[in-house]
Amino acid sequence: MRTKTEARKLSHIKISLKRHVESSKSAGFDDVFIVHRALPEIDKNEIETSTNLFNHKLNAPIIIGSMTGGTPESRRINAVLAEAAERLGLGIGVGSQRAAVEDRNLVYTYHVVREKAPSTLVFANIGCSQLVKGNAVEIVQTAIDMIDADALYIHLNPLQESVQHEGETSFQRVLAKIGEVVRAVKVPVVVKETGAGISSEVAKKLADIGISGIDVSGAGGTSWAGVEYYRARQISDRLRARLGETFWEWGIPTVASLIEVAQSTTVTVIASGGVRTGLDIAKSLALGASASSFALPLIRPALLGTREVEKFLKTTIEELKTAMFLTGAKTIQDLKMVPTVVTGPTREWLSQRGFDTSMYATRLSF
Ligand SMILES: Cc1cc2nc3c(=O)[nH]c(=O)nc-3n(C[C@H](O)[C@H](O)[C@H](O)COP(=O)(O)O)c2cc1C
């Protein structure tokens, strides 16, 4: 018999595979241009994409997004993703570990990530609604120890909880609970959204309590209102289906969120939510991110096996390298300094919110 949490996790994967669950609005990468350099003056073969993230060397600034665990099927997906992460030297997150915190028999579905990725950067994952219900420090320590994690993701998902049939919408004292966790655990704590973005106001509050990083997970990629819309329809919950439809596009688009967070804090910023190519990663880094992450595009390759996941990721890395070549950036550090122009609705958003984007356009490349 599957538990309710297991059944829900499985249906999230199935819906993400079979239905169109992405936002129809842009994450904002179309509004960003890295200025082309017709005289790169470097050899493309000598470009170095390696970087350091939370004291771990990665061969490219990429994290396989937090997605799954808690069912036998997701053990296999986690195994495949972790094998690829280890072979390519990339970071990886597991899905919410709530299922295994509640039922120790499910630990193996997450632990497989550490087995298959013994040396690379691995993130544990727990939702903020779990923290307010129980002993927050004990819960996260269980999650970290379960996979010997190098860092912890705490996810914020008020939109999903609002639309989800069994959603838990008590979000009081979340900030204080995250603060308790930051003070108690030894690994870096990174707070992530789940597709609706993080504003500068929220980022400042999180930075003040000492978190190490923010993964913006903005709007423009997977819509959790969309995923829960389909679940609500399956169980004839008309109200939740209606909420899912109404809030499908809700959120701060990824690029706007990235710039808000990067300009208002000094924490490490990870860009995710609708990141789909190595060029999107290059744009994210040019605008202040230290790494990028994607989730949805990896599900299908993960079901086909490690080779397919590696093929997808190698293509992405080649796209990143090409963007670096075309801007004369030999290293990730160089890429962070290339002149970049922000146009269209993203620029409009940022100017209304009081952020300056001209500084990216006029900086002098190394
Ligand atoms: C099938 C699926 C399951 C997910 N489960 C989790 C989760 O358990 N914990 C979490 O923090 N984020 C979860 N996410 C959110 C992703 O980590 C990411 O923030 C979001 O999907 C935006 O990225 P994308 O547009 O590349 O999919 C999940 C995403 C997908 C597609």
The ligand as an ORCA input file, in Angstrom:
! r2SCAN-3c Opt
* xyz 0 1
  C       8.169     16.575    -10.967
  C       8.714     17.679    -10.116
  C       8.838     17.489     -8.749
  C       9.350     18.497     -7.935
  N       9.495     18.278     -6.581
  C      10.121     19.215     -5.822
  C      10.416     18.951     -4.442
  O      10.099     17.882     -3.915
  N      11.073     19.920     -3.726
  C      11.421     21.123     -4.297
  O      12.038     21.952     -3.623
  N      11.124     21.395     -5.581
  C      10.508     20.482     -6.347
  N      10.254     20.748     -7.676
  C      10.524     22.122     -8.185
  C      11.839     22.212     -8.933
  O      12.929     21.922     -8.088
  C      12.022     23.633     -9.545
  O      12.167     24.574     -8.521
  C      10.869     24.037    -10.454
  O      10.321     22.920    -11.103
  C      11.275     25.049    -11.516
  O      12.219     24.538    -12.396
  P      11.875     23.997    -13.886
  O      11.088     25.051    -14.577
  O      13.200     23.719    -14.512
  O      11.080     22.716    -13.704
  C       9.752     19.741     -8.513
  C       9.635     19.921     -9.895
  C       9.124     18.917    -10.698
  C       9.017     19.159    -12.181
*
